[in-house]
C-alpha cells in the first residue's frame, strides 16, 4: 500500500519529536487512559484523504466490519522502516451490496469516526459483491516510513 498519514496524526508525530509534546501521541493512542492495544484495518471506496477519519468513504457492503490487529509483534512485523501484517487480515464475507474498494486505512477505533493513522491505495481495486471475502495475505499490507 502506498501510505499517507492523516493530517492530525502527522501533526502529533511532529509535536512529539520536535517539541517534546508526548501527551499528543499518548492521547492519540490512549483509550480512557489506557494504551490502545488493537489497531483496526478498514476498506474504503475512495481515498479517506489526509483530513478524513476512519469512516470517510468507508466500505458499506452488507456484513462489512473493520478487522482488529493487535499492537504487538504478534500482529505487526517491522523491518527497517516498513511495517507489515504477521497474520492474514480477513474481512467479513459480503452478504449483500456491490461496491469497489480502492483504499485501505489503519486507525484506532473498531467503528465510528475513529483516528485514521495511515491510508493508501490498494495495488489492485477489489470488487465486492455477495459471497466475496476481502483479505490481505500475510505480509501483504505494508506501511513504510521512508
C-alpha positions, 0 to 999 in steps of 0.5 A, spaced: 500 500 500 502 506 498 501 510 505 499 517 507 498 519 514 492 523 516 493 530 517 492 530 525 496 524 526 502 527 522 501 533 526 502 529 533 508 525 530 511 532 529 509 535 536 512 529 539 519 529 536 520 536 535 517 539 541 517 534 546 509 534 546 508 526 548 501 527 551 499 528 543 501 521 541 499 518 548 492 521 547 492 519 540 493 512 542 490 512 549 483 509 550 480 512 557 487 512 559 489 506 557 494 504 551 490 502 545 492 495 544 488 493 537 489 497 531 483 496 526 484 495 518 478 498 514 476 498 506 474 504 503 471 506 496 475 512 495 481 515 498 479 517 506 484 523 504 489 526 509 483 530 513 478 524 513 477 519 519 476 512 519 469 512 516 470 517 510 468 513 504 468 507 508 466 500 505 458 499 506 457 492 503 452 488 507 456 484 513 462 489 512 466 490 519 473 493 520 478 487 522 482 488 529 490 487 529 493 487 535 499 492 537 504 487 538 509 483 534 504 478 534 500 482 529 505 487 526 512 485 523 517 491 522 523 491 518 527 497 517 522 502 516 516 498 513 511 495 517 507 489 515 501 484 517 504 477 521 497 474 520 492 474 514 487 480 515 480 477 513 474 481 512 467 479 513 464 475 507 459 480 503 452 478 504 449 483 500 451 490 496 456 491 490 461 496 491 469 497 489 474 498 494 480 502 492 483 504 499 485 501 505 486 505 512 489 503 519 486 507 525 484 506 532 477 505 533 473 498 531 467 503 528 465 510 528 469 516 526 475 513 529 483 516 528 485 514 521 493 513 522 495 511 515 491 510 508 493 508 501 491 505 495 490 498 494 495 495 488 489 492 485 481 495 486 477 489 489 470 488 487 465 486 492 459 483 491 455 477 495 459 471 497 466 475 496 471 475 502 476 481 502 483 479 505 490 481 505 495 475 505 500 475 510 505 480 509 501 483 504 499 490 507 505 494 508 506 501 511 513 504 510 516 510 513 521 512 508 
